Amino acid sequence: MNTSTQAVFLSYASQDAEVARRICDALRAAGLDVWFDQSKLRGGEAWDASIRKQIKECALFVPIISANTQAREEGYFRLEWKLAVDRSHLMVDDKEFLLPVVIDAIGDANARVPEKFRDVQWTRLDAGVSVEAFAERARQLIEREVRPSASALVPGARLTQRARGSRWRWVAAGALALGLAGIATWVLLPILNPTQANFPRPAVAVIPFKVTGNAEVDAQIAEALTQDLTSALAQRMSLTEVVPHALVTSQQVNHLDPRRMGRELNATYLVMGEIRRPLGQVEITAQLVETSGARQLWTGRVASQESSATQNQAQLVRRLADRLAAEIASANSQRYAGTPASNASPIELVLHAGAVWARNNTSVVGSRDAQKWYDKALRIDPQYLPALVGQVAALGYELLFDPAVDAKKALREMDELSIRAVNLATTSRTVWETRADVLIRLRRWDAAFEALANAEKLGGIDDYRTDLGAELLNRTGQPQETLRLVERGLALDPPSQEMRGWLMLQQCHAYMALGRYDESILACERNVGTDDWWLPHLYLAAGYALKGDAAKAASERETLLELRPSASVAEYKKFYYSDNSAFIAQVERNLLAGLRKAGIP
């Protein structure tokens, strides 16, 4: 088998081997390489490593969905599905990587598949599509993907996808670089200057959701969810206006004409959706539509059990609001990618900063460009909160990924900017979270705990809060408390895979600090499957060395040095260390001893 990145990975239950063979033959006849396992005995360390490598490198992942997969609660194919979904979260939204094939009459509503599978188009062989037609579609998809793109020629864009993974990549290049909507929950207390006041911000309107039936209870659920989603979006976005629910309902909007609705509501975007209640679930299918061209920008589905209506409604709204806020931020970044006019307002400058950062988030080039625009916004209005928080994020990103950066100078500036933000918005949760992150970097532990307590009082614990709290507990030598907080954070269903990955890394560190090497390795393997970058491989090298598995330790050391040639014990101390005596004792006894045993310089 050719391990080229243009290969197709075929995943199936063993009972479907005959159909899988037919699909494999058709794909190979179309000129494609196919990873098709015919061994009856799956599992084992060598096999597991091979599977992970193939899924990490393949161009298309083809899961075969059948009555057999439907009936099996466990199976190796389910691990393959999870690994593929985890990898897909690192990809841009428009990349076609998952290509499910259905061979029996299985409906997507009740199929026992990962939720991500429902977001892509299924090929139904049971409905008459030939394997040859499917193979031709796969060939066209791969040919389209391998054509060189302009982004591949951008100077400086040389870091691999996994080398970029980190908590700050999500905060900075994910949410902030996409217009700050992903984490923008702060209250804009300063009075806008005339330039800002006259600049029309993008606006989004949540159209009342449809229901599948005429039952009064369904209509009540739809009305409550629509109102709650409108409120949740307003809390998450400061750079995009949210049309009040009462105004939307008073207009008697026409669901069939997005352009007309956009004109009537003065809205740039519409959120439209449908609520269904299949098999004891509440399920929302939502769309984000750009009104001027009636273009669908995004569609997605969230679902929850009905066992606790109030709790599940809040969870559905939170998950959907998080996803929509990120998509709206991404759309805004594209709208403001052009160079602003000389008289641009701070809002325009901040949106443009997010756009240029998103365009160049493969290297520190993007964060440096963004800093220039944040600085211009602050020269116009030194009290403009989005620019203050954005500049902190950009400096933090550069601090992590540019070895030549003046760390002391960057930290001083981050400290000063975050203090200014707190003084301007003491009632903003995100501002306090930003301040807490800076304080952790400055190793001012008590002040960081106080800042996080202030954040929690203002808005309740969320994914970013659990992430910061777990890191702070680890760095102050409290791994047992870390594990409890990580469990809580993961139970909240983080909207970002990178955030889930960072929580798993904190879990990996906590287990390592406790000398529980097997559990530490498992947590870090999960982290690698979610957000593959250099730090979890450092922990894995130490863990395997401490367990006496020299071969795996050597393999992880090679991967680590490939991702981070400068990796060393000294660099780890610079990146993730503490002056807390309990932390130092735990790390010296376990992690650092393992790194030295693994041959890390």
Beta strands, then each sheet from edge to edge (+ up, - down):
strand 1: 8-11
strand 2: 34-35
strand 3: 60-65
strand 4: 101-102
strand 5: 123-124
strand 6: 203-206
strand 7: 210-211
strand 8: 241-242
strand 9: 269-276
strand 10: 281-290
strand 11: 295-305
sheet 1: 2+ 1+ 3+ 4+ 5+
sheet 2: 7+ 9+ 6+ 8+
sheet 3: 7+ 9+ 10- 11+
end
